[in-house]
Amino acid sequence: TTPCDRPAPPTAGLSHDKWEIDPSEMVLLEELGAGQFGVVRRGRWRGCKDTAVKMMKEGTMSEDEFIEEAKVMTKLQHKNLVQLYGVCSKHRPIYIVTEYMKHGSLLNYMRHPTHNQLGPAVMLDMCMQVCEGMAYLEKHNYIHRDLAARNCLVGAENVVKVADFGLARYVLDDQYTSSGGAKFPIKWAPPEVLNYTRFSSKSDVWAFGVLMWEVFTRGKAPYGRLTNPEVVEMVQRGQVLDKPSACSNDIYNVMRGCWRHAPEERPAFRVLREQLAGVLAD
Ligand SMILES: CN1CCN(C(=O)c2ccc(Nc3nc(-c4cccc(NC(=O)c5ccc(C(C)(C)C)cc5)c4)cn4ccnc34)cc2)CC1
């Protein structure tokens, strides 16, 4: 049998904890792209487990804090969360190793010509899968802080999983972390985040509404060519995104619920799951 069928050996002695991966067991393959922390490559772990490997560019992440948090993250396990396998933290750059998703980001998948014909039923199912993953995080009091279609990934048979949950806390680039910065995800942020950077599962719910809009517009940019300050002004005034043409009134009503001004007025993910299931049945 291939090594993958054999149960993983117990962690190698005291030096390696279960979330520490031995880099000698990792073969790095082609580049998948680059994100806030630098290059991401496909990897092969123990000869046959496909992985994605983020190679932390120096100075992009507060690494010691992240390595501490990685122990918690490896325990978050759900069919709609990209599984963190572990870290290689005994060398620089450190590696973050996760399960591999072969179709890349949900945003690029929706924009891809061959998936441009996805019908509303498939779109709704994809939103439901993201909602399942987010309901699991909500139950574990875990806030994503950058939920968007670009941070969800697609695998075989239109499986969709939420990626990079909680990682935003370790970004060192203040262009990304401060709400005035050019890289701050303004178009996915509710009023309380724009005004007080007050993140919560209810701010993730707002972002989920925008993600639904991204899916039903097949990957359009929310608020089109409006600048960030113009979007801030609109959101403060209570103006929300228009109904996408591929979207029924029922589904648009679910989105609008996510964009209520007051966080406590927005449904929790466990409620959103029932609302979407209700629409699915119709
Ligand atoms: C037919 N198409 C051909 C082209 N294509 C690909 O090249 C392609 C295929 C698979 C891909 N898979 C993955 N790609 C990535 C990936 C690739 C590039 C960048 C990133 N993202 C990041 O590096 C990143 C994202 C968010 C954040 C913060 C903290 C801001 C939230 C920080 C860093 C991820 C991660 N993965 C985790 C599991 N699977 C993947 C990515 C791309 C997709 C399929």
The ligand as a MOL file (V3000), in Angstrom:
LIG
                    3D

  0  0  0     0  0            999 V3000
M  V30 BEGIN CTAB
M  V30 COUNTS 44 49 0 0 0
M  V30 BEGIN ATOM
M  V30 1 C -8.2220 25.4840 -14.5060 0
M  V30 2 N -7.6270 26.3950 -13.5560 0
M  V30 3 C -6.1920 26.5630 -13.9170 0
M  V30 4 C -5.5740 27.5690 -13.0190 0
M  V30 5 N -5.7720 27.1990 -11.6170 0
M  V30 6 C -4.7620 27.2240 -10.7620 0
M  V30 7 O -3.6620 27.5510 -11.1630 0
M  V30 8 C -4.9570 26.9270 -9.3080 0
M  V30 9 C -5.2500 25.6410 -8.8900 0
M  V30 10 C -5.3850 25.3610 -7.5360 0
M  V30 11 C -5.2180 26.3710 -6.5860 0
M  V30 12 N -5.3650 26.0140 -5.2500 0
M  V30 13 C -5.0250 26.7270 -4.1380 0
M  V30 14 N -4.5140 27.9630 -4.1920 0
M  V30 15 C -4.2350 28.6150 -3.0240 0
M  V30 16 C -3.7290 29.9940 -3.1340 0
M  V30 17 C -3.0340 30.4200 -4.2790 0
M  V30 18 C -2.5840 31.7250 -4.3450 0
M  V30 19 C -2.8240 32.6360 -3.2870 0
M  V30 20 C -3.5440 32.1720 -2.1770 0
M  V30 21 N -3.9130 33.0100 -1.1360 0
M  V30 22 C -3.0730 33.5550 -0.2410 0
M  V30 23 O -1.8850 33.3700 -0.3530 0
M  V30 24 C -3.6780 34.3710 0.8470 0
M  V30 25 C -5.0400 34.5600 0.9240 0
M  V30 26 C -5.5850 35.3570 1.9410 0
M  V30 27 C -4.7600 35.9600 2.8840 0
M  V30 28 C -5.3410 36.8590 3.9530 0
M  V30 29 C -4.5750 36.6980 5.2480 0
M  V30 30 C -5.2580 38.3060 3.4880 0
M  V30 31 C -6.8070 36.5090 4.2450 0
M  V30 32 C -3.3820 35.7620 2.8100 0
M  V30 33 C -2.8340 34.9730 1.7920 0
M  V30 34 C -3.9850 30.8770 -2.0900 0
M  V30 35 C -4.4290 28.0530 -1.7710 0
M  V30 36 N -4.9520 26.7880 -1.7340 0
M  V30 37 C -5.2700 25.9870 -0.6610 0
M  V30 38 C -5.7780 24.8370 -1.1920 0
M  V30 39 N -5.7530 24.8900 -2.5450 0
M  V30 40 C -5.2470 26.1110 -2.8690 0
M  V30 41 C -4.9250 27.6650 -7.0000 0
M  V30 42 C -4.7930 27.9470 -8.3610 0
M  V30 43 C -7.1510 26.8740 -11.2130 0
M  V30 44 C -7.7360 25.8990 -12.1770 0
M  V30 END ATOM
M  V30 BEGIN BOND
M  V30 1 1 1 2
M  V30 2 1 2 3
M  V30 3 1 2 44
M  V30 4 1 3 4
M  V30 5 1 4 5
M  V30 6 1 5 6
M  V30 7 1 5 43
M  V30 8 2 6 7
M  V30 9 1 6 8
M  V30 10 1 8 9
M  V30 11 2 8 42
M  V30 12 2 9 10
M  V30 13 1 10 11
M  V30 14 1 11 12
M  V30 15 2 11 41
M  V30 16 1 12 13
M  V30 17 2 13 14
M  V30 18 1 13 40
M  V30 19 1 14 15
M  V30 20 1 15 16
M  V30 21 2 15 35
M  V30 22 1 16 17
M  V30 23 2 16 34
M  V30 24 2 17 18
M  V30 25 1 18 19
M  V30 26 2 19 20
M  V30 27 1 20 21
M  V30 28 1 20 34
M  V30 29 1 21 22
M  V30 30 2 22 23
M  V30 31 1 22 24
M  V30 32 1 24 25
M  V30 33 2 24 33
M  V30 34 2 25 26
M  V30 35 1 26 27
M  V30 36 1 27 28
M  V30 37 2 27 32
M  V30 38 1 28 29
M  V30 39 1 28 30
M  V30 40 1 28 31
M  V30 41 1 32 33
M  V30 42 1 35 36
M  V30 43 1 36 37
M  V30 44 1 36 40
M  V30 45 2 37 38
M  V30 46 1 38 39
M  V30 47 2 39 40
M  V30 48 1 41 42
M  V30 49 1 43 44
M  V30 END BOND
M  V30 END CTAB
M  END
